[in-house]
C-alpha cells in the first residue's frame, strides 16, 4: 500500500474562460476505470479482502484509517488516498465516518506519493552524467526561452550521499517566461504539477515510461527565492566539508526515521 496526497499544493491553477480554480488529476491519460463514491458511517469498515484490480481510495471528507498487505493502519483524511495493487489484502475504517472516491481499474496515479522507498545512496561519480542526459533531452525544447539548466540538489554535490534522483532547475530570466516554458515542456511530455507548495518553483513529472535517469524537473526565475535556495545550499555544500558531513548525517538519520514517509524525510 502507498499513500498519496491530492491537496491544493499538488494541483495546478486554471484561468481559461475567466475561470479561477485549481485542479489536480488523480489518474493519468488513457485510464480504464470505474469510479464510485463510498460512504463509511461512524464505526463503519471495509472488511479485509484482496483487491480485484488496482484501487485508489481517495478520502474527500471525514477521517479514518487504511491498511494494506502489511496490516499496518495509517490515518487518512481529506486529500489523502491509499493505493492498493491487484491481489493486495486491504481494509479501511472510520470512527466518525468518511466519504471517499474509489477508483478501480487500469490507471497511472497522478497524485503525489507520500509513502515510497527512501534510498540514500553513497556518492556516485556518474550522477553528473545522468544530469547531462536529462539536460540534453530538455534543453532543445526550452532553449529559445530559458537561459540555462542548473544541476541542483544533493546529486550535484561531489562526495555527498543522496537519493539517486537528479534535480534540475530550468532557469528563466523573468516571470513572463514561465508560462511559455510550461507549454514547451508539456509539448515534450512533461506534466506540470504546480508549485507543490513551494512558491516560485514550478514542478514537472517526467513523461510516462521515459527511459531517462530518475529526475525531478523544476522551473525557476533567475535570482528568485526558490532558485537561490537551491543554488546557495548547493554551493555551500560543495565548498564546506564540515557542512557536507553534517548534512549527510542528517539525510541518513531522516531516512531512517521517516519509515518511507517522504513528508517526514523532507
N, C-alpha and C positions, 0 to 999 in steps of 0.2 A: 504494500500500500504506500502510495505517495500522497502528500498533502500539497494542494495548490492554493494560490490566492488569486482573486479576481476583483480586488477592490479598485477604488478610483486611481490609485497610484500606478496600476498596470493597465490603464485604459488610455485611449487617445482622444483628443478633442475633435469635435465635428462642428464646422461652421458653415457648411454649404446651405444655400437657400435661406439664409438668415437664421439657421439653427444655432443653438448654443447648448451642447451637451457633450458627454464623453461616453465612449463605447469600448468594451473590452471583449473580443470574441473568446468563447470558451473552446471552440473546436476549429480546426483548420478547413481549408477548401476541400471539396470533394468528400466530405463526411457522409457516411450512410448510417444514420442513427434514428432511434426512436427517443423522443423527449417526453417525459411525464412529470407531473407535479406530485410530490409525495408530502403528505401531512402526517406528522407524528404527534399524537395528543400527549399531554403531560403523562409521564410514565410509560410512554409508548416505546416500542422497539421493533427493529427489523432483525428477525432471528438469524442466527449464524447459518450460512449456507454458501455453496460455491457460486461464483459469478458465472452466468451463462455466456456472457460476452463482456468485452471491455465496458466498464461502467464508471461514470463520473457522478459523484453525489455532491451537488453544489448547494450549500445552505444559503438561503436568501432571507430567512427570518428565524429568530429564536436561537437557541443554543442546545448543544448536545455533545455526543461523542461518537467516534467511529473506531473500528478495529479491522485489521486485515489478517494476513496469514500468521503473523507473529503473536496475535491475540492481545497486543498492547493497545490499550484505549488512548485515543488522542482527542482532546477537546476541539470542537469546531463551532464556529458561529457564523454570522453573516459575512460573506465574501471569502469563505474558506471552503475547499472542496476536497473530497477523498477520491483517489483513483484506484480502482481495483481491476486487476488483469483477469482475463478469462480463466476460470477454474479456481481463482483465489477464494479461500474461505473468508467471509467478511460478515460484519454485523454493525448495527448502529442503534442509538437510543437517545432519549431525552427525558430529563426530569420535568422540565417546564413546557415542553412542546417545541416543535420546529417545523419549518416548511423548506423543502429542498427541491431543486430541479434534478431529475435523474436522467442522465444521457447514456444510452446503451447502443453499442454497435461497433462500427469500424471508424475510427477517427484519430487525428492527432490532437493533442492538448495544446491550446494556445494560451492558457492561463500560465501564471508564473509559478514554477516549482518552489515550494518551501522546504520540503524534505528531499534530500538527494545524497548520494555518496560524496563525502568531502575528503578528497585526497590531497594532502600537502606533500609534494614530491621534492626530492633533493634537486639542487641546481642542475640544469641541463643545458649544455653549450649549444644545443640545436634550437633553442627557443627563438633566438634572433632570426634563424632561417624560417621558422614557422611564421613569424611576423611578416617576413618578406613575401612568403607565398600568399598570404591573405592580402597584403598591400597591393601586390601585382594584380590580383583579381579585382579589387575595389577601385583602385586609382583611375583606370580609364573611364569609369562611369561618372566620376566626380571632378576630374582634372580641370574642367572648364570653369568650375565654381570654387572649389576648395583650394586652400593654399598648400596643404600638406597632410600627411597622415602620420601621427606620432605613435610610437610604441610606448605604452604606459603599463601600470600595474606591476606586480611582483616579477613577472617573467621578463621585464625589461631591465631588471637589476642583476648584473652578473654576481654569482655567488649566493643569491638569496633563494631560500626554499619558496615554493609557490604551488598553488593549484595549477596543473598543466593546461591552462586555458589562456590564450593570448588576448590581452586587452589592447584595443586600438582606438585612438581618437581621430576622427576626420575633423580637421580644423578649418573653419571658415573665418573670414575677416569681419563680417557684420551679421547682425540678426536677420537682415534681409536675405542673406544667402542660405538660411536654414531650410526654408521650405523647398527651394529648388533642389537642394541635396537630398532631402527626404524623398522627393519624387524620383530622382535619379537612382537612388539606392533601391527603391521599390521596383524600378524597371529591370534590375538585375537579380530580383528575387528576395531581397531583404525585406523583412516585415517590421514596420515601425511600431514600437511598443510604448510610445510616450516617454516621459522622463523617469518613470519608475520611482518617483518620489524625490528625485534629485533635480532641483531647479537649475536650468541652464545646460542640462545634459540629456540629449535625446538618445534613446537606446534602440537597438535593432536586433532582431533574431535572424540568424543566417538562413539562407534558402534551405528548404526541406531536402534531406538526403544529400546535402553538399559534402564533397569529399575533402574539403579544406580542413586544416587543423582546427580543433575546437577553439572558438574565439567569441569574445564579446565586442561588438562594434558600437561605438558611441559617436555622436556629433556634437561638437562644442564650438563656441565662439572664441577666437584667439584672445587670450588675456582675461576671459571671463572667470568667474569664481570656480565653476566646475573644472575648467581647463587648468587653472592654477593649482587647484587641489591635487589633480593628477600629476602635473609636472613637478611641482615643488616637492611632493613626497618622493617621487622617483629620483629626483636629483639629490635629495638629502640622503637617501639610502645608498645611492651609488657612491657618494663622497665620504660617508661617515661609517667606518666599520663597526663602531660600537652601536650606533643606531640600527644598523643592519642586523647585528646579532640579537639585539633586544626585540626587534620586530619579528625575526624568525622564531624566537622562543614564544612570542605572543601568538603567532599564527598556529604553531603546533599545539599550544595549550587550548586555544579556542576550538580547533578542530576536534580535540579530544573531548572537550566539554559540550560541544554542540549536539552530539548524538544524531548527526545527519540533518539538523535544522539550520538552514542557511541564514535565517534571520538572527539566530543566536551566534553563529560563526562571525557574521559581519559585525 
